[in-house]
């Protein structure tokens, strides 16, 4: 099976057959270049979706409204109410809208000139999506095992650009299993993975930020609870199953490292 960008995009969107999914996953285990291409696609998908969301949040200029009203064919304003799913569909939709209103005074061009605002938009959703995949793994739960803890700290610190330290969470019944390098909102993210006696996964993730969050926040995204905070040039998020009552206590211990 030939695995190219279109196949990887279909893999991210869950559009492959079980046999094809297995073939891609097996190839990813041994092909570093393919892994890098997958992470690049995920990063690009995140940035495009973030810019599309930002575009939708802006007031519709008069020129655009007039252009939509006068358009012929199946395209209608309602079609702009939500971005299509998938990297190529989202990119195509964004390009189509930009082309359609080409004379609207550079309205869309201005949005693409603000990468700083996009940099961490939606990173928690990305983490939730990753967690939904990796927390179900057994043999491939981590990229580098706990026996290489020193290497994990050095490696992830260098990749993320903020200090990565592995907290001791044994008092919460958690065992460190290892680490992974993720991509969220177009930036590298360090992920430290722990499991409890019931093999439930709790993950601590951090992303570099020169102006980190100053408050602790709790939220739920999908099937997962999250506790977020910032410090030491990074934003942190602790992820666990929804309804896990000890997550805030675990986060407090992780913050004190």
KARA-V150776 format. One record per run of one state. SS is the DSSP state (H for helix, E for strand, L for the rest). FROM is the first residue (numbers start at 1). TO is the last residue. If there is no record, write none. Layout:
ss;from;to
SS;FROM;TO
SS;FROM;TO
This chain:
ss;from;to
L;1;4
H;5;12
L;13;17
H;18;30
L;31;31
H;32;57
L;58;61
H;62;69
L;70;76
H;77;80
L;81;86
H;87;100
L;101;106
H;107;111
L;112;114
H;115;118
L;119;122
H;123;134
L;135;143
E;144;145
H;146;160
L;161;169
H;170;172
L;173;174
E;175;184
L;185;186
E;187;195
L;196;200
E;201;208
L;209;216
E;217;221
L;222;223
E;224;231
L;232;233
E;234;241
L;242;246
H;247;255
L;256;257
